[in-house]
Amino acid sequence: MASADTIFWLAWSYILRGRQLKKLFDYFQNGEEAWREAIKKTDAEYVVILGPNDLHYPIAMAAADAGKVVLSEKPLSIKSEHVRELAKRPNIFTVLQLHHHPLVKQLEKEISPNKQYKIEMDISVHRDEHYYKSWKGELTRSGGVLVNLGIHYFDILVHLFGKPERAVLTYLDDKTGIGTLEGKNYFCNFKVSTGAERNNQRRVFKINNVDYNFSSKDNLSYENLHTDVYRDLIRGLGATPAMVLPSVELIEELYKSKGVYV
């Protein structure tokens, strides 16, 4: 089992190396060569990527080239072509902590290909102006609302029911995406939005009118499921590029239907 001293965290604002914590702003502000040099110099076995979404792919590739085991926060990449490239490399994983949720484990056992399912997905949260002024508000950096907020739920839907045969995006703006997904044995109405009022936030995931509440908190990270992700990591397990590719392809398909390319 790996110790804390073997794990190197490459984050937007910090490096955590064993017990030593220091600001990392300089690595990103000084450009690409700075974080590439940081990866080359560390003797850590694991690189954990917590930076802006558009940097996940190049950092993961650099870490893989350096022979590291890689764990990237979601999304592994905002482009499916990048995910396919990462799938050619060993020891690359991404954080999709809902796979460890007890309700997901329950649904994995209960869902049958011989039954029909009606799914309602309404992930509507409040984000303030600081959020939109940061990289998270830039489509080409974050992947937009369908990626930055929706990836966890699109991934769970595909994981449980399979990739949809028909995907329609009926409405899209900077804060909200609305549409439908239809698979072999399911039909899903979805809404993903960062434009909800603070007092009217909701994370609805209903299957045949039964509500599966994966989180009532402002951020999924507060559910403490990351512990299971890191336990998997040091055992050589986790969500691989091949596993996450279908949900990334789905989001690309939805965006392209509206002429949007990230």
N, C-alpha and C positions, 0 to 999 in steps of 0.2 A: 504493500500500500504506500502511496506517495505521501511524503510529509509536507507540511506547509512550506518548507524551504525549497521544494522542487517546483512550486507553482509560481508563475510569473503572470501578473495581471496587467494587460495593456488596456487602459481605460481612458475615457475622455479627459478626466482631470487627475487621475492618480495611478501610480504604480504601487501595488502591494507586493512586497518581496519578503516572504517570511513575516517577521514582525515589524519590518521597516516600511513606513508609509511616507511617500513624498509626492509633491505635486508633479504632474506630468504635462502641464500646459505647454511647456517648452517643446516637448516632442512633437506636438501637433502644430503649434504656431510656427515652428522652425521648418515645417514641411516634411515631405515624404522621407527624405534621407534620414531624418532624425529618428523616426520610429523604426525604420529598417535597420539602422545601426543598433538601436536598443535590442531588437530581436536577435541580431547576430552576437551581441556581447553577452547576453544572459546565458548562464549554464543551467537554467531551469528546464525541466522536462516538458512542462505544460505551459501553453500560452492561452489565456482567457481574454477574449476580445469584448470590450464593453463600449466601444466608440460609436461615432455616428454611422448610420446604416451603410452609407456608400463606401466606407472604409473597411467593412467586414471582409469583403472578398480579397482585396489586395493584401491585407494584413494576414488573413488566413493562408493565402498562397505563400507569402514570405515565410511564415512560421513553418509551414509544411516543408518548404525548401530547406529550412534549417533543421529539419528532422524532429520537430516538436509535435506533441499531441495537442490538438487545437480544440478549444470550445468557444464558439461564437454565440453571443446573445442573438436573439431573433431580430431580424431575419438573417439567415446565413448569407443571403445576398438579395438584392432587390431585382436581380435579373436571372432568369432561368438558365441562360447560357453560362453564367458564372457558376451556378449550382452544378451544372453538368460537368464543368471542368473540375470542380472540387470533388465530385464523386469519383474521379479517377485517382484521387490521392487517399492513402490510408490515414486512419486516426484523426479524422475531422468530424466534429459533432457540433450540434447547435442546441440552444436552450428552448425546449418546448415543454415547459414544466407541467402543463395540464395533462400530459400523458400519465403523470403520477397521481392525478387527483382520484380519490376513492370513487367518485361518481363515474368517471371515465372507465375505471376498472370494472365497475358494475355494469355499465352499458356494453362494454366489450363482450360480456357474457350473455346479455339479454337480447341484443339486437339480432334479428334473424333475416336472412336474405329472402325468406318466403313471406314476410309480412310487409305491409305498406306503411310508410311513415310520413306524417306531416310535421314539418319543422318550422318553428318561428325563432329567428335569431335577431335580437335587437340589442346591440352593444352601443349604448349612448352615454357618453361621459362628458364632463365639463373640463375644458382646458383653457387657461387664461392667456392673455396676450403674450406673455413671456414665452409660452410654448410655441406660438406661431412665429415669433421673431427669431427663434433659435433654428438650428438645422432641421428640427422636427417639422417646421412649417414649410420647408423647401421640398418640393416633389422629387427632384432629381437626387436629393441627399437622403431623404427618409423613405421614399417610395409612396408617400401620400397616406391618406387615412386607411385605405384598404390593407396596406402593408403594416403600417406602424401600430395600428390598433386592431385590425381585423385578422392578421396572420394567425394568431393563436386559435381563433374560432373557425376559420376556414380550414385550418389544419385538422382540428378535431372532427369537423364534419366529414372531411375526406377520409380521415383515419377510421371513423366508425362506419361510414356508409359507402365509401368509394367516391372516386372523382365523378362530378356530374357530367351527364351527356349533353346537357343544354344549360348555358349560363347567360343570363340577361341582366345588364346593368341599365335600369330605367332612369336613374337620376344620379348625377355626380357633381359635386362642387368641392371646394378646398376642404370642407369640414365633414361632408356627408356622402356616403354611397348607399344607394338603395337598389335592390334587384331581386331576382329569383334564380334558384338553382334546381335542376331536375335531374335525378338519377334513376337507376333501374327500379328502385323501390322506395323513392322518397321525393318529396317536393318541399323546397325550403324558400320561405320569404325572409329576406335579410335586410337589416339596416345597420350600418356602422357609422358612428358619428362622434365627433369631438365637440359638437355644438350644443349639447344639452345644458339646461340651466343647472346650476350647482345643486339645487334642491330637488332635481328630477332626474338624477343619474340612474341608469339601470343596465344590468347585464343579463338579458333574458335569453335563455336557450331552452325552448320548449319542444318536446317530442310527443306528438299525439296528445297535446294539451297538458302534459306533465312537465312542470318546471324543474330543470336541473340547474341549480344555482351554483356555478363553479366559483363565484366570488361576489361578495357584496361590498368589497372594498374598492378604494379608488384606483388601486394598481394591483395587478395579479402578483407582483413580486411580494406583496404583503402576506400572501397565503403560505409562505415558508415552504414552498415545494422545491425551491432551488437546492435545498439540502440533498434531496434525492437525485437531482441532476448531477451534482458533484460526486456523490457516492458512485453513481454509474461511471462517471468519467475516469476515476482512478481504478476502475475495474475493466476499463477498455470498452465500455458500453455507452449507449446514448442514441439520440436522434441523428441519423446519418444524412448526408446530402441526398441520397436516393430516396429516403423516407420523406423529406420535406419538398422535393421537387414538384410533386403534383399540386400542392397548394400554391406554390410560387407561380407555376404555369397557369393555374386557375385565375389568380389575380391579374396576371398579364393579359389573359384573354378578356377579362372584364374591362380592363382599362382600354385595350385596343378597340373594343366595340364602340368606345366613345372617342376614338382618335387620340388617346393619351398614351405616351410612351415614356417610361421612366429610365 
